[in-house]
Amino acid sequence: MDRQQADMLMMNIMNKVPAEQVNVVRNKLYGAMDVNSVNYVISQLKDPTTMLIISIFLGGWGVDRFMLGDTGLGIGKLLTGGGCGIWAIIDWFMIQDATKQKNFMKIMQEIR
């Protein structure tokens, strides 16, 4: 993939990965060989703002954690009612960073 394509993709995913990992992702995109696999991975990334909204409205039932792939945490939140509401409120502040970290891990695993 050439630099121009990678930079255009970075504009789309800049807010979906942790700020301190942006250069790592950019370098990974520069070295990527298959543009189709890169586009597929980027289309699968979760939007942190959307996850925050889901967490606010459905976080007490663990829907936010299920969507991130944290099945164990999702079941825990579901069975405890979001930790009697406390865990759900804590997740309101943590879910965006967790989403960005999961997106970063997905990019690092899938793009070769």
Contacts in CASP RR format, 6 or more apart in sequence:
PFRMAT RR
TARGET T0000
AUTHOR 0000-0000-0000
METHOD contacts of the structure
MODEL  1
MDRQQADMLMMNIMNKVPAEQVNVVRNKLYGAMDVNSVNYVISQLKDPTT
MLIISIFLGGWGVDRFMLGDTGLGIGKLLTGGGCGIWAIIDWFMIQDATK
QKNFMKIMQEIR
1 29 0 8 1.000
1 30 0 8 1.000
1 31 0 8 1.000
1 32 0 8 1.000
1 33 0 8 1.000
1 35 0 8 1.000
1 38 0 8 1.000
3 30 0 8 1.000
5 35 0 8 1.000
6 26 0 8 1.000
6 29 0 8 1.000
6 30 0 8 1.000
6 32 0 8 1.000
7 26 0 8 1.000
9 29 0 8 1.000
9 38 0 8 1.000
9 39 0 8 1.000
9 42 0 8 1.000
10 22 0 8 1.000
10 25 0 8 1.000
10 26 0 8 1.000
10 29 0 8 1.000
12 42 0 8 1.000
13 25 0 8 1.000
13 42 0 8 1.000
13 45 0 8 1.000
13 103 0 8 1.000
13 107 0 8 1.000
14 22 0 8 1.000
15 48 0 8 1.000
16 45 0 8 1.000
16 46 0 8 1.000
16 47 0 8 1.000
16 48 0 8 1.000
16 99 0 8 1.000
16 100 0 8 1.000
16 103 0 8 1.000
17 25 0 8 1.000
17 100 0 8 1.000
17 103 0 8 1.000
17 104 0 8 1.000
17 107 0 8 1.000
18 97 0 8 1.000
18 100 0 8 1.000
18 101 0 8 1.000
18 104 0 8 1.000
21 104 0 8 1.000
24 104 0 8 1.000
24 108 0 8 1.000
25 104 0 8 1.000
25 107 0 8 1.000
28 107 0 8 1.000
28 108 0 8 1.000
28 111 0 8 1.000
29 38 0 8 1.000
29 111 0 8 1.000
32 38 0 8 1.000
32 111 0 8 1.000
32 112 0 8 1.000
33 112 0 8 1.000
34 112 0 8 1.000
37 110 0 8 1.000
37 111 0 8 1.000
37 112 0 8 1.000
38 111 0 8 1.000
41 106 0 8 1.000
41 107 0 8 1.000
41 110 0 8 1.000
41 111 0 8 1.000
42 107 0 8 1.000
44 106 0 8 1.000
45 103 0 8 1.000
45 106 0 8 1.000
45 107 0 8 1.000
46 67 0 8 1.000
46 68 0 8 1.000
46 99 0 8 1.000
46 102 0 8 1.000
46 103 0 8 1.000
47 99 0 8 1.000
48 95 0 8 1.000
48 96 0 8 1.000
48 97 0 8 1.000
48 99 0 8 1.000
48 100 0 8 1.000
49 96 0 8 1.000
51 64 0 8 1.000
51 67 0 8 1.000
51 68 0 8 1.000
51 95 0 8 1.000
51 96 0 8 1.000
51 98 0 8 1.000
51 99 0 8 1.000
52 92 0 8 1.000
52 95 0 8 1.000
52 96 0 8 1.000
54 63 0 8 1.000
54 64 0 8 1.000
54 67 0 8 1.000
55 64 0 8 1.000
55 88 0 8 1.000
55 91 0 8 1.000
55 92 0 8 1.000
55 95 0 8 1.000
56 92 0 8 1.000
58 64 0 8 1.000
59 65 0 8 1.000
59 77 0 8 1.000
59 82 0 8 1.000
59 88 0 8 1.000
59 91 0 8 1.000
60 77 0 8 1.000
60 78 0 8 1.000
60 81 0 8 1.000
60 82 0 8 1.000
60 83 0 8 1.000
60 85 0 8 1.000
60 87 0 8 1.000
60 88 0 8 1.000
61 77 0 8 1.000
61 78 0 8 1.000
61 81 0 8 1.000
61 82 0 8 1.000
62 73 0 8 1.000
62 74 0 8 1.000
62 76 0 8 1.000
62 77 0 8 1.000
62 78 0 8 1.000
62 82 0 8 1.000
62 88 0 8 1.000
63 74 0 8 1.000
64 91 0 8 1.000
64 95 0 8 1.000
65 71 0 8 1.000
65 72 0 8 1.000
65 73 0 8 1.000
65 74 0 8 1.000
65 77 0 8 1.000
65 91 0 8 1.000
66 74 0 8 1.000
68 95 0 8 1.000
68 98 0 8 1.000
68 99 0 8 1.000
68 102 0 8 1.000
69 102 0 8 1.000
70 98 0 8 1.000
76 82 0 8 1.000
77 83 0 8 1.000
77 87 0 8 1.000
77 88 0 8 1.000
77 91 0 8 1.000
80 87 0 8 1.000
81 87 0 8 1.000
81 88 0 8 1.000
82 88 0 8 1.000
END
